[in-house]
Structure formats: C-alpha cells, structure tokens
Amino acid sequence: MMEIRQALPSDVETIAHYNIALCRETEGRELDPSTVTNGVRRFVTQPHRGRYFVAEIDGRVVGQAAHTFEWSDWRDGEIWWIQSVYVHPEFRGRGVFRALFEHIKKLGEADVDCCGIRLYMEQENKTARESYRHLGFSETGYVVFEHLWGQRARHIS
C-alpha cells in the first residue's frame, strides 16, 4: 500500500540523498551534500516556497516530487511547477510518480488560485518525456534560459 504525504523535517536527509542521485542520473553531475541538505531543509520548513511530497511504502520513502509557485498575470493565477521528481530504482514502473502527480494535481485543482501545472526536464531524458506525455502533459514552445549568480549557484560539479 502506497501513501502520499507532505514531507516532514524528518524526511530531509532522504530527499537530499534522492536529489543527489537524481542529478547524478540525469545530468552526470555531483551536488554538494551539505548545500543540498540545507536547501531541502529550508524548502520543507518554509512552505511559502513550495511543498515536497513523498511516496511511502511500508514506512519507506520510495519517491518524491516538489512543486513551487509561479504567479501568472496573464492568467490571474498560479502555475505550479513540479520539480525534484525521483523514484528509487527498486520502485520504478510501479506507479509511484503517477501517484505523486495525481496527488499534486488534485490539490491544484482544489486551489482556486492554481490554474495549471508545468515542469521542466533534461532535454535528452526520453523516459521522463514519455512518462509526462502519458500523464497528459504536452510540450510547449518555451525554452528555459538561466542566468545564475556564481557563488549563490554553487557546489555543482
């Protein structure tokens, strides 16, 4: 039996570990564990930034997904961005991400300010692309650019 719940401070270490594994798998890069742990702790304990949700099976966290908020003045509503999606390899293909997504989607549909959900992914991640399409996502014409501030965007090699 799978349970989806909002992450607690006691989940921080597991989420940080999964985020490091996610970056290693999808980008082939290493994240600084203390930076990631601090970042996850701030995120989990400051819900105005967004929310982490975890999937638990038999008391073990086997997957995670987070969402953040973007205000869309064009739509007079919030777009929730899904990020930090990770499912432990032993539990892939068992509907863990689907359950996490459906939980977040249900919350978004019930929130009068939320007008939709978006996500971004590594361009070459064909498995993720197919999973997202299967859940009803469509690719947009948008391309993501970034401009990071040196030391603030630190500890990724």
N, C-alpha and C positions, 0 to 999 in steps of 0.2 A: 504494500500500500504506500503510495506516494503522498506526501504532504507538502504543500506550498505555503510558505510563510514569509513575513518580512524578516529580514536579517536582524540579528541582535548583536550587541557588542561581543558576545562570546563567539560569534562566527567570523570575526575579523581575521584571525590567523588563517583559517581555511580559505576565505575569499581571497586574501592576499596571495596565498600559495597557488590558487587556481588562476589568478590574474597573471602571475609569473609564468605558469605553464601555458596559458593562452598566448601570451606574447612570443614565447619560445616556439610554439607550434605554428602560429600564423605568420609571424614576421621573422623568425630565426634570430631574435634579439633577446638579450638578457636585461631584465629590470633589476634595480637595486631593491633588495627585500625590505630594508627599513623605510625607504621612501614609499613603496607600495603599501606597506602595512600602515604607515602614518596616514596616507591618503585614503585608504579604505576606512580606517577608524574615524577620520573626520567626516567622511561621507555617511557612514552608518549612524553617527551620533548627531548629525546636522541635517534633518530631513528636508529643510528648505532647498538643499542641493539636489535632492532626488531620493530614490529608495532602492535598496538592494532587496531582492527576493531570492530565497534558496529553496531547492527541492530536497526533501529528506526522504530516505527510505530506510526503515529500521533504525531510526535515530542518527543516520549518517548523512551528511550533506553531500549530495552527488551532483548538484548542478546549481548554477546561479545565473541571474540576469539583473541588470540595474536599469533604471530609467531616470533621465534628467528632464528638466523643463525648458522649453523654448517658447517665448511669447510670440505669437504671430499677429501683428497688427493688421495684416491683410485679411485674416480670418476672425479677428477679435476673439482669439482663443489660444490655448496652449497646445503645442505639439510635444508629445512625449518621445524622447529619443531613447531607444533601447541600446544598451552598451554592456561591455564586460560579460558577454554570454560565454559560459563554459559549462560543459558536461564532462564529468570524469569519464575517461575512456571505457571503463568497465560497464558504464550505463548508457552509452550512446546507442541510438537506434531503438530506444525503449519509450520514447515519447516524453522525455524529461524536458527538453526545451519547449515542446508543444504545450506542456502543462504550465510552464513558467509564462510563456507568451499569452496563453489564454487567460491566466490569472491577471496579468498586467492589462490586457485588453479589456477584460470585464471591469476592472477598476476605472480605466479610462472612459469607457462608455457610460459609466455611472457618474462621472465627474462632469458637471455642467460646463466647466472651463476647457476640458480636453476636447480637441477636435480631430485628433488623429495620432498615429504612431509612425515614427520613422526610425531608421537605423542606418548605420554605415558599416562597411566590412572591407577587408582586404580584397583588392580587385581580383586576385587570382584564386580566391577560395571558392572553388566550384561547388564543394559540398554544402557550404553555407548558403551560397546563392540558390541552389536547388531547394534547400530546406525553407528558405524565406519565401520563395515563389510558391511552394506548396502550401504555405500558411496564408497566402493571399496578398503578399507584398508585391509591388510592381517596381521596376527600376524607373528612376526619374531621369530627367535630362540634366540634373545637377551634378557638378563635380565639386568635391571638397578640396579647398585650399587651406593652408595654415601658415601662420607666422608666429613662431614660438620665441619666447624670451629666454635666451641662453640658460642661465642658472636656474630659472623657475621651471624649465622643461628638462631638468637634469636626470642623470642616473639611468640612461638607456644606452646600452652599447650594442 
